[in-house]
Amino acid sequence: MARIAVIGAGTGAMAAAARLAVAGNKVTVYERSASYGGSVGRHEHEGFVFDTGPGLLHLPAVQRDLFVKTGKESLEQCVTLTQVDPAGRHLFADGTAVSLPNASRAGVASALDAALGAGAGERWTGFLERARDAWDRSRRPLLEEPLRADHQVLGRDPYPALKQRRLLRTRQAATVAEIGAWELADARLAALLDGYALSYGLDPRTAPASAALLPYMEQTFGSWYVLGGMRELARAVYERCVARRVEFVFGAEVVRVVEKDGRAAGVELTGGEVAEADRVVLGVRPHAGLVPGGQVRGADDVPVRAGSVPGRFVVLLSLRGAREADAVHRTVVHSADGAAEQEAVFGGRVAAHPTVTVLRPDDPATRPDEAHEAVTLTATVAPQGPVDWTDPAVRQRFADALVERAGAAVPGLRERILHTEIRTPAETEAETGAEGGAVPPPALAGAQGAYLHPGNLTRLPGLYLAGGWSHPGGGLAHAGMSGTLVAGLVVEGDGFRGSR
């Protein structure tokens, strides 16, 4: 029985902990905050309940596999999953609106044709077919296997872009923005694709064409909501860990991974206490001094992604008045000036015309009674640092801008507000320890490997990486996959190549 110390209680780290405990290891999780879940948080106010992190689940097969492999009760026996239909409503700058059905390729094409004009559905369907090819080419090495030693092969973009005649020469789209301009050939379809990238913290102007995998996964495998809020999923994973005898120590901040005889040998907590371990799983974003030798890299030599990574600005609204019977769970109000928004978000400024995602779950657990409603507004923003999100005036102005734009999705919104709670990258940084309140994006192939994350093995023997800041990156599904890969590497050894 090996002693394993896990740093952080995010969903990816807990997935690793549960799997490692089932394999017969003694697992202890050290979490700096008072609770589990990492970014999958919850806020409650006078009977209103809000998710403060992800609002929907995509690719639920990852969580289903975790529960199958770690106990008798399935995921659906531990939480109630419901498909969100329509998957989302999109409001574009020209006033056009379209509702896209959940996990129905033909339905999406029909809806786009009806709303945007004949041919729009065909162009989007053609794009998704090419995205499927990219999925088939990269799924295993990008998502289901530890990062290969020859990860340079993932530097090539798997998206089979159409050849275009541009400026007297043949070119192919290399970025999300170029797909929108050259292949989709409709400003609204381009905004739809840009919105997927932006929601994951990716700049459409530079994100590789392989980011086409993101809308492909959502529209193929569907969008799911957990009744009671997404925090219920984190609770279920935590309870599975406890059932497998994983020990949790909350309020325990790890300041250093202990090295002995050239390998990870435990963790040091604030106050100097050292907890010895045979292996250490790092489930948080590495920072200076935490890992021996400074900046952590995977054994594959991929560093933690440097630079300014965006965060999320969230407004939680307690509303008087019942939710309309035909209200949509998710509405995306697209920016009136997408180029300016991208320039602001990735240039360290506050966007004047943000894209706003409006979540209105039809869930009695989120409201005190049927005469009220809980609504969440979210926008991708520059992190804390480039923007001072602790400034009350900055916070309030941007919150007001989100409410104003969300009024297009929620009738009479401003007049219905009883209470407002604002959460910014500053709160994310304080609660999770993520520098700048950054939210890790998923790993992508292409762009010479610039969008990869460090592999789950590190240069220090006995130290492994799990969670959104490691391969295969951020998001509930990707973080869960990282936990699977870490458990496989620990149990089966460095030669583990993923489940088949």
C-alpha positions in Angstrom: 0.0 0.0 0.0 1.6 3.3 -1.1 1.0 6.5 0.7 -0.2 9.2 -1.8 -0.6 12.9 -1.0 -2.9 14.8 -3.3 -2.7 18.6 -3.3 -6.0 20.2 -4.0 -9.6 18.9 -3.9 -10.7 20.0 -7.4 -12.7 17.5 -9.4 -9.7 16.3 -11.4 -7.6 15.7 -8.2 -10.6 13.9 -6.5 -11.0 11.7 -9.6 -7.4 10.6 -9.2 -7.8 10.2 -5.5 -10.9 7.9 -5.8 -9.2 5.7 -8.5 -6.0 5.4 -6.5 -7.8 4.5 -3.3 -9.7 1.7 -5.1 -6.3 0.4 -6.3 -5.4 -0.1 -2.6 -3.4 3.0 -1.8 -3.7 5.2 1.3 -4.7 8.6 -0.1 -4.8 11.9 1.7 -6.1 15.1 0.1 -4.8 18.4 1.3 -7.0 21.4 0.4 -6.2 25.0 1.3 -9.9 26.1 1.5 -12.7 24.8 3.7 -14.4 22.6 1.2 -14.0 20.4 -1.9 -14.7 21.1 -5.6 -12.2 23.7 -6.6 -13.9 26.0 -9.2 -17.2 24.0 -8.9 -18.6 26.2 -6.2 -21.9 27.2 -4.9 -23.4 30.5 -3.5 -26.6 30.6 -1.4 -28.6 33.6 -0.4 -32.0 33.6 1.3 -33.2 30.5 -0.5 -31.5 31.2 -3.8 -28.8 28.8 -4.9 -26.2 29.5 -7.7 -23.4 27.6 -9.3 -20.3 29.8 -9.3 -18.3 27.6 -11.7 -19.3 25.5 -14.6 -23.1 25.6 -15.3 -23.4 22.6 -17.6 -21.7 19.2 -18.2 -20.5 18.0 -21.6 -19.1 14.6 -22.3 -20.7 12.9 -19.2 -19.1 9.6 -20.2 -16.0 10.7 -18.3 -17.9 11.0 -15.0 -19.9 7.8 -15.7 -16.6 5.9 -16.1 -15.3 7.3 -12.8 -18.3 6.0 -10.9 -18.3 2.6 -12.7 -14.7 2.1 -11.8 -14.8 3.2 -8.2 -18.0 1.7 -6.7 -21.3 -0.1 -7.2 -23.5 3.0 -7.6 -23.6 4.6 -11.0 -23.4 8.3 -11.7 -27.1 8.4 -12.3 -27.7 6.8 -8.9 -25.7 9.6 -7.2 -27.0 12.6 -9.1 -29.9 13.4 -11.4 -28.7 14.3 -14.9 -31.1 16.1 -17.3 -30.4 17.0 -20.9 -30.9 20.7 -21.6 -33.1 21.2 -24.6 -32.7 23.4 -26.5 -29.0 23.3 -25.8 -28.9 27.1 -26.1 -30.4 30.2 -27.6 -28.2 32.6 -29.4 -28.9 36.3 -29.8 -26.8 38.0 -32.4 -25.9 41.7 -32.8 -28.2 42.2 -35.8 -31.2 41.0 -33.8 -31.3 37.5 -35.2 -32.1 34.7 -32.7 -31.8 30.9 -33.0 -32.4 28.1 -30.6 -30.2 25.0 -31.2 -31.6 21.6 -30.2 -29.5 19.3 -28.0 -27.4 16.7 -29.7 -29.3 16.8 -33.0 -27.1 17.5 -36.0 -30.1 17.6 -38.3 -32.1 19.7 -35.9 -29.3 22.3 -35.6 -29.0 22.5 -39.4 -32.8 23.1 -39.7 -32.8 25.7 -37.0 -29.9 27.6 -38.6 -31.5 27.6 -42.0 -34.8 28.9 -40.6 -33.1 31.7 -38.6 -30.1 32.7 -40.7 -31.3 31.7 -44.2 -30.9 28.8 -46.6 -27.4 27.3 -46.7 -26.4 28.3 -43.1 -27.2 24.9 -41.8 -25.3 23.2 -44.6 -22.2 25.3 -44.0 -22.3 24.6 -40.2 -22.9 20.9 -40.8 -19.9 20.8 -43.2 -17.8 22.4 -40.5 -18.9 19.9 -37.9 -18.1 17.0 -40.3 -14.5 18.4 -40.6 -14.5 18.8 -36.8 -15.5 15.1 -36.5 -12.4 14.2 -38.6 -10.3 16.3 -36.3 -11.9 14.4 -33.3 -11.2 11.0 -34.8 -7.5 12.0 -35.5 -6.7 13.5 -32.2 -9.1 12.0 -29.6 -6.8 9.3 -28.2 -3.4 11.2 -28.1 -5.0 14.5 -27.0 -7.6 13.3 -24.5 -7.3 9.6 -23.6 -3.6 8.9 -23.4 -0.8 10.4 -21.3 1.1 13.0 -23.3 3.4 11.2 -25.6 7.2 11.7 -25.5 7.0 12.7 -29.1 4.2 15.2 -28.3 5.5 17.3 -31.2 3.1 15.3 -33.4 0.3 17.2 -31.7 1.8 20.4 -33.0 0.2 19.6 -36.3 -3.4 20.7 -36.6 -5.8 17.8 -37.2 -8.6 20.0 -38.6 -8.9 19.4 -42.4 -9.5 23.0 -43.4 -10.9 23.7 -46.8 -8.5 25.1 -49.4 -9.3 28.7 -50.1 -8.1 31.0 -52.9 -6.8 34.1 -51.0 -4.6 36.9 -52.3 -3.6 34.9 -55.5 -2.6 31.8 -53.5 -4.2 28.8 -51.9 -4.6 29.0 -48.1 -6.3 27.0 -45.4 -7.9 28.3 -42.2 -5.4 28.0 -39.3 -7.4 29.7 -36.6 -10.9 29.8 -35.3 -11.4 33.3 -36.7 -10.3 32.2 -40.1 -12.7 29.3 -40.1 -15.5 31.7 -39.4 -14.5 34.2 -42.1 -13.5 31.7 -44.8 -15.6 28.5 -44.3 -18.7 29.7 -42.5 -19.0 32.9 -44.5 -21.7 34.4 -42.3 -20.9 36.9 -39.5 -23.5 35.2 -37.2 -22.1 31.7 -37.7 -18.6 33.1 -37.1 -19.9 34.7 -33.9 -21.4 31.3 -32.9 -18.0 29.6 -33.3 -16.1 32.5 -31.7 -18.5 32.2 -28.7 -17.5 28.6 -28.1 -13.8 29.5 -28.1 -14.3 32.5 -25.9 -16.3 30.6 -23.4 -13.3 28.3 -22.8 -10.9 31.3 -22.5 -9.5 31.0 -26.0 -8.8 33.9 -28.3 -10.5 33.1 -31.7 -7.9 35.2 -33.5 -5.0 32.9 -32.4 -6.7 29.6 -31.2 -5.9 26.8 -33.7 -8.5 25.5 -36.0 -8.6 22.3 -33.9 -10.7 24.2 -31.4 -13.5 23.0 -33.7 -13.5 20.0 -31.3 -15.3 22.1 -28.7 -18.6 22.7 -30.5 -18.3 19.2 -32.0 -18.2 17.6 -28.5 -21.1 19.7 -27.2 -23.3 19.2 -30.2 -22.5 15.5 -30.5 -22.6 14.4 -26.8 -25.0 17.0 -25.6 -25.4 19.5 -22.8 -26.4 18.2 -19.4 -27.5 19.8 -16.1 -27.3 18.3 -12.6 -30.4 18.9 -10.6 -29.6 20.9 -7.5 -26.7 22.6 -9.4 -23.4 21.4 -10.7 -22.1 21.5 -7.2 -24.0 18.3 -6.7 -21.6 16.6 -9.1 -18.6 17.7 -6.9 -20.5 16.5 -3.8 -21.0 13.1 -5.4 -17.3 12.8 -6.4 -16.3 13.8 -2.9 -18.6 11.3 -1.3 -17.3 8.6 -3.6 -13.8 9.4 -2.4 -14.9 9.3 1.3 -16.6 5.9 0.6 -13.3 4.6 -0.7 -11.6 5.8 2.5 -9.8 8.8 1.0 -8.9 11.2 3.9 -9.5 14.9 3.4 -7.6 17.6 5.3 -9.3 21.0 4.8 -7.7 24.4 5.6 -4.3 22.8 4.9 -2.3 24.8 2.5 0.7 23.0 0.9 3.7 25.3 0.5 6.2 22.9 -0.8 6.6 19.4 -2.3 9.2 17.7 -0.3 12.1 16.0 -2.3 14.2 13.3 -0.9 16.8 11.2 -2.7 15.8 12.7 -6.0 12.1 11.9 -5.8 8.9 13.4 -4.3 8.6 12.3 -0.7 5.8 14.3 0.8 4.4 17.7 1.3 5.1 20.6 3.7 2.2 22.6 5.1 2.1 26.1 6.4 3.6 26.1 9.8 6.3 23.7 8.8 4.5 20.3 9.3 5.7 17.7 6.8 3.4 14.8 5.7 5.5 12.0 4.2 4.3 10.2 1.1 5.5 7.8 -1.4 4.0 9.7 -4.3 2.5 13.2 -4.7 -0.3 14.3 -7.0 -0.3 18.1 -7.7 -3.9 19.1 -8.5 -3.4 22.9 -8.5 -1.6 25.4 -10.7 2.1 25.3 -9.8 3.6 28.4 -8.4 7.0 29.6 -7.4 8.5 27.6 -4.5 5.9 24.8 -4.6 7.8 22.4 -6.7 11.6 21.6 -6.2 13.5 23.3 -9.0 10.9 26.1 -9.6 8.8 26.0 -12.7 7.3 22.6 -13.1 7.4 20.8 -16.5 6.0 17.5 -17.6 8.5 14.8 -18.2 7.7 15.6 -21.8 9.2 19.1 -21.3 6.0 21.0 -21.8 5.8 23.9 -19.3 2.8 25.2 -17.5 1.2 27.6 -19.9 2.7 31.0 -19.4 1.2 34.4 -19.9 -2.1 35.9 -19.1 -5.0 33.4 -19.0 -8.5 34.9 -18.8 -10.9 34.4 -15.9 -14.7 34.7 -15.4 -16.9 37.5 -14.3 -20.1 36.2 -12.7 -23.2 38.0 -11.6 -25.7 36.1 -9.5 -29.2 37.6 -9.6 -32.1 36.8 -7.2 -35.2 37.7 -9.0 -38.8 38.3 -8.1 -41.4 36.8 -10.4 -41.7 33.3 -11.9 -39.6 31.9 -14.7 -41.6 31.9 -17.9 -42.8 28.5 -19.1 -41.0 28.8 -22.4 -37.7 30.2 -20.9 -34.5 28.7 -22.2 -31.9 27.2 -19.8 -28.9 28.9 -21.6 -28.9 32.0 -23.7 -25.8 33.5 -25.3 -26.0 37.2 -26.0 -23.2 37.8 -28.5 -21.1 40.9 -28.6 -22.0 43.8 -30.9 -18.3 44.1 -31.6 -16.5 40.7 -31.2 -13.2 42.0 -32.5 -13.1 44.8 -29.9 -14.2 42.3 -27.1 -11.4 39.9 -28.0 -8.8 42.8 -28.1 -9.9 43.8 -24.6 -10.1 40.4 -23.0 -6.7 39.2 -24.3 -5.2 42.7 -24.1 -5.8 43.1 -20.3 -8.7 45.5 -20.5 -12.4 45.6 -19.7 -14.6 44.9 -22.8 -17.2 47.5 -23.6 -19.5 45.0 -25.4 -19.1 41.6 -23.7 -20.6 38.3 -24.8 -22.9 37.2 -21.9 -24.1 33.7 -21.1 -27.4 33.7 -19.3 -28.2 30.6 -17.3 -31.8 30.1 -16.1 -32.2 26.5 -14.8 -35.7 25.2 -14.3 -34.8 23.7 -11.0 -36.9 24.2 -7.8 -33.7 23.6 -5.7 -32.3 26.9 -6.9 -35.1 29.2 -5.8 -37.1 29.7 -2.6 -40.5 29.1 -4.3 -42.1 29.3 -7.7 -42.6 33.0 -7.5 -38.9 33.6 -7.7 -36.0 32.8 -10.0 -32.2 32.4 -9.8 -30.3 33.7 -12.8 -26.5 33.6 -13.5 -24.7 35.9 -15.9 -21.2 35.0 -17.0 -18.5 36.6 -19.2 -15.0 35.8 -20.0 -12.7 38.6 -18.9 -9.1 39.6 -18.5 -7.6 38.2 -15.2 -7.0 40.0 -12.0 -3.8 42.0 -12.4 -4.1 43.6 -15.8 -7.6 44.7 -14.6 -8.1 45.6 -10.9 -11.3 43.6 -10.2 -11.2 44.6 -6.6 -12.1 48.2 -7.6 -15.7 48.7 -6.6 -16.4 51.1 -9.5 -15.0 48.7 -12.1 -16.9 45.8 -10.7 -20.2 47.6 -10.6 -19.9 49.2 -14.1 -19.1 45.8 -15.7 -21.9 44.1 -13.7 -24.3 46.8 -14.9 -23.2 46.2 -18.5 -23.9 42.4 -18.2 -27.3 43.1 -16.7 -28.1 45.5 -19.5 -27.1 43.0 -22.2 -28.8 40.1 -20.4 -32.1 42.0 -20.5 -32.4 40.8 -24.1 -32.8 37.2 -22.7 -34.8 37.8 -19.5 -37.9 40.0 -19.9 -38.0 42.9 -17.4 -34.7 41.8 -15.8 -33.6 44.9 -14.1 -37.0 45.6 -12.5 -37.1 42.0 -11.1 -33.8 42.1 -9.2 -34.0 41.6 -5.5 -30.3 40.9 -4.8 -27.1 40.9 -6.8 -23.9 39.1 -6.0 -20.7 39.9 -8.0 -17.8 37.4 -8.4 -14.7 38.3 -10.4 -11.3 36.8 -11.1 -10.2 38.4 -7.8 -12.6 36.1 -5.8 -11.5 33.1 -7.9 -7.8 33.8 -7.1 -8.6 34.2 -3.3 -10.7 31.1 -3.1 -8.8 28.7 -5.4 -5.3 30.1 -5.4 -5.2 30.3 -9.2 -3.0 33.2 -10.2 -5.1 36.1 -11.5 -8.2 34.0 -11.1 -7.3 32.3 -14.4 -9.4 29.4 -15.6 -7.4 26.8 -17.5 -8.5 26.2 -21.2 -8.6 22.7 -22.7 -5.6 21.3 -24.5 -5.6 21.7 -28.3 -3.5 20.2 -31.0 -1.9 22.4 -33.6 -0.1 25.8 -33.3 3.2 23.9 -32.8 2.0 22.6 -29.4 1.5 26.0 -27.9 -1.9 24.9 -26.5 -0.8 21.7 -24.8 -0.5 21.4 -21.1 2.3 19.6 -19.1 2.0 15.8 -19.2 0.9 14.0 -16.0 4.4 12.7 -15.4 6.9 15.2 -14.3 10.7 15.5 -14.3 10.7 14.7 -10.5 10.0 11.0 -10.0 7.0 10.4 -7.8 5.3 13.7 -8.7 2.3 13.7 -10.9 0.0 16.4 -12.3 -3.8 16.3 -12.3 -6.5 18.8 -13.0 -7.1 21.6 -15.4 -3.4 22.9 -15.5 -2.1 19.5 -16.7 -2.8 17.3 -19.7 -5.5 17.3 -21.2 -6.4 20.7 -19.8 -9.4 22.6 -18.3 -13.1 21.8 -18.2 -15.0 19.2 -16.2 -14.5 16.5 -18.8 -10.8 17.2 -19.4 -10.0 17.5 -15.7 -11.7 14.2 -15.1 -9.6 12.6 -17.8 -6.5 13.9 -16.1 -7.4 12.0 -12.9 -7.9 8.8 -14.9 -4.5 9.2 -16.5 -2.7 9.9 -13.3 -4.2 6.9 -11.6 -3.2 4.7 -14.6 0.4 6.0 -14.4 0.7 5.4 -10.7 -0.9 1.9 -10.7 0.4 0.6 -14.0 3.7 2.5 -14.2 5.2 5.0 -16.6 4.4 2.8 -19.6 0.6 3.2 -19.1 -0.9 4.3 -22.4 -4.6 4.8 -21.5 -7.6 2.6 -21.2 -8.9 0.8 -24.3 
